Amino acid sequence: MSAAMTAAMPPRMRDLSPAQRAARLGAWLLVGTGALLMFMPFYFMFVFATHTSAEIYSFPPPAWFGPDAPGNLKLLEERLPFWRNIGISLYVALMQTGLTLFFCSLAGYAFAMYEFRFKKPLFALVMASMIIPAFMNMVPTFMLMDFIGWLDQPRALYVPGAAGALGIFLMRQYIASAIPKELVEAARVDGCGEFGIYWRVVLPLVGPAMGTLGLITFINSWNNFITPLVVMRSVENYTIPLALRSMQAPNDTEWGALMVGAAIAVLPLLAMFIISSRRLIEGLTQGAVKG
């Protein structure tokens, strides 16, 4: 390696041996290649959203943006009640996020701070439910929603999953590691009621875990496809993944319009992840200190 290249390196790289430099550069190259491969589907989704289906099917396919995004959006609005589907998805995601944060934090607080009969078997049962594949719940979910008259109703999408095992586990671990029991006992001695302790003492201290759980729940609800497929019947009540899937056909799929819908649908998730990715990682790791 020439002296000029060595001088252009950052100070940390200059202090490394040639073998260490090669290993460091190889690691960065590997990570960069992986990041590029993961970014490419998103890039081509946005590119294809600006081209017609004929151009998308051409060879080679377009690699840069085109002028057809407004036409694709108009076609999408003709095929679907697209903005209503976006609204349904937003409503369901917000409701499920709010209910999940409330019930999972309440259950996590109980498992972390209270001693009661069958506590360990109940928590083991909650954890065991995480290993059940999602497709095994399809028929029971349909039968239950049909029995109570919730088919084709948005509440059938957010009420059944309002106390998921992952959320209960995450909140239990975080509360057990971040909140001393002495603080709860002191609040109880001061005359604070049990729900008041949860609302006024515990919730203000579990912000990172609540933010992490809220982000995970919102993303999962927004991307949920199986449950709407089982319980929804009318296109007007479809969530956005199911609505976009309904546009696909064996011989007549408008891929430009479909890509416009997918690009619009993914923008809120990308924005949330970019803003909250650091908080997401911190919330997931802080609860792992103590079990």
N, C-alpha and C positions, 0 to 999 in steps of 0.2 A: 504494500500500500504506500502511495507516495506521501511525501511530507505535506503537500498542499491539501490532500484529502484528510489527513490526520488533523491538520490545523482547523479544518472546517467542521470537525465533529464537535458535539457538545462536550463540556468538560468531563462529564461522567463517562462518556465513551472513551475519552483519551486515556483514562486511568485503567482501562481494561486491557487484558492481554489479547493478542490477535484471535485466539480460539474463542474467548469470551465475546469479543465483538462479533465474530461470525455467528455464534449461537444467538446473540441478541438480535442481530439483523434477520436471521432465519425465523426467529419467533415473531418479529414484527411483520415479516413477509407472509407468514402463515396466517396470522390474525387479519392482516389486510385483505388477503385473498378470500378468507371466509366471510369477512364483512361485505366485500364486493359481491360475492355470490348470493348472500342473503338480501342485499339491496336490489339486485337486478329485477326480481319479480315485481317489486313496488315501482321501480322505474318504468318497466314496460307496461304496467297497468295504467300509469298516467299517460304514457305515450300513446297507447292504443285507444285511450279515451278521446283522443283528438283526431282519430282517423275513422274512415268508413270500414265496414266489414270486408269489402272487396280489397281495400288496401292492406288490411290486417292479414288476409289470406294470401297476399302476394308473396313472391319469393325473390329476394330476401324481404322479410317483413320490415316495416318502417322502424328506424332507430331514433328518430327525432320527432318532435311535436309537429302536429299538423293543424289545419284550420277548421276541423269539423266538430269541435266540442259543442258549440251551440246547437247544431243539428242533431247530434247524438242525444243531448239533453232533452230537446223537444220530442224526439222519438221515444225516449224513456218515459216522459210524462204522458204520452199518448198510450203507452202500453200498460202503465201502472199508475195507481194513486201514490206516486213516489214520496211526496212530501208528507202525506198522511202516514205512510209506512215508517218514515223517519221519525215522525212524532210518536207513533206507537212504540217504536224501539226505545226512544228517549224516555217516555213515560214508564215503561216496564223496567228499564235499567235503573232509573232513579228510585222507583218504588222498591225494587228488590235490594238496592244498595242501602236505602234507609232502614228497611225492615231487618236486613241481615246485620247491620251494625248494631241495632238495638238488641235483638234477641241473642246474637252471638256474644256480644259484650256482657249481657246479663248472665248467660249461661257460663261463660268463661270466668266471670267474677265469682259465681257460686262454686264452681269446681276448684277455684284457686284459694278461696278464703273461708269456705264453710266446711265443717265436718258433719256428715250425715250418713245415715245407713245406706249401704249399697253404693257408696260414692265411687269406689274403684270399679266395680262391675259395670256401672252405668257409663263411666268414662270409657272403659274398654269397648262397650257396645257402640258408643259414638265413633270411636276410632275404627272399629271393624266395618262400619258402614261406608268408609272411604274406599274399601276394596271392591265394592259391588259395581260391576260395569254399568254404564249409563243405559245401555240398550235393554237391560233386564227390567228397568223401571217403566218401559214404554207402555206395555199392556196394563199393568196396575194403575199407572197414571191416567190413561184414557178411561178406564172403567170408573175410577173414583171421580174424575171430573164430569163424566157423563151422569153419574149417580146424583151428584149435588147440583147439576145444571150449570156448570161453568164452561162447557165447551164453547169455543169461539169467543171467550171473554178474556181480556188482558190479565185479569187477576189470577187466572189459571197458570200464568207464567211466572208470577213473582211470589205468590203466597206459599206454594209447596216447598220452595227452596229457601225460605226465610231464615232457617237455622241450620246451615250446613255444617258438616263435621269439620271441614278445614277451618272455617271461621271460629268455631268453638275452640278448637285446638290452639289456633294462633292467639286468641285472646286469653285463654287460660295460661299459656306459657308466658306471655308478656306480663300479665298481671301478677303472676307468681314471682317473676324475677324483678319487677320494677316497683311494686308497691309492698312495703312491709306491713305485716299484720298488726304491728303496734299502732300504725297510723289509723287503721280501721277501728281498733279497740279504743283509741283515744277519742275518735269521733263518736263512738257509741256511748262512752262515758259522758261526753258533753251533751248527750240527749238527742243526738241526731238519729232519726229513724233508719231502718234498714234500706229502704229505697232511697232515702235522702243521702245515705253514705255512698251508695252506688252513683247517684246523679251528681252530687256536689263534691265528692272526694275522689272517687275512682275515675270517672270519665275525663275530668280535666288532665289527668296524669297519663292517660293511655292514647294521647293524640297520634304518635307515630304508628302504633299498631292499628288504630282506627283508619288512618289514612291509607295504610297498606291494604287492609282488608277491603276498604271501600273501592280502591282502584282495581283490585283483583275481581271483586264482585261485579263492578260496572262493566269491565271488559268481557268477563264471561257471559254476562247477561246480554250484552250487545251482540256478541258473536254466537249466541245460542241458536242452534238450528233444529235439534232433535225435538225438543219440547214443543215449539210452535208447530212443527210438522205433525205432531200427534194430536194436538188439541185445537188448532185453528182451522177454520173452514172457509171463511170468506177472505178474498184478496184485500179488502179494506182493513182487515184486522191483522194482516200479516206483519211480522217484524221484517226488518230490512234484509237479513240473510235469506229468509224464505221467499220474500217478494222477488229478489233478484234471481233466485233459483227457478222461480216459476216462469221466468222469461226464456229459459233454455228449452230448446226443442231439437229433435234429431236433425231437422233439415232447414229450420228457419230461425236461427239465433242471431239477433243483431248484437254482435260482439262489441261494436263501438258504444252503443247505448248501455250495454251491460257493464262495460269498463268505466263509463262515466258514473253509473250508480255505485260501483264498487269503490271508485276513487273518492266520491263524496262521503260514502259510509265510513271509510277508513280514516278520514281526516281527523275527526274528534279523538279517535284512539291514539293516533300518532301524536297529536298535541298533548294529550294527557300523559302519555308515556314519556315524552321528551321533558315535560315539566316535572313529573313525579318519579322518574326512574331512580334518582338517588334516594328519595324517601322510601321507595319500595324496597330497595336493597337493605337500607338501615332497619326498617321495621321487621323484615324477615330474619335478620341476623341477631337483633337485640334480644328477641324472645328465646333464643337458643342458649343463653348463658346458663339458665337454671331450669331443671326439669322437675 
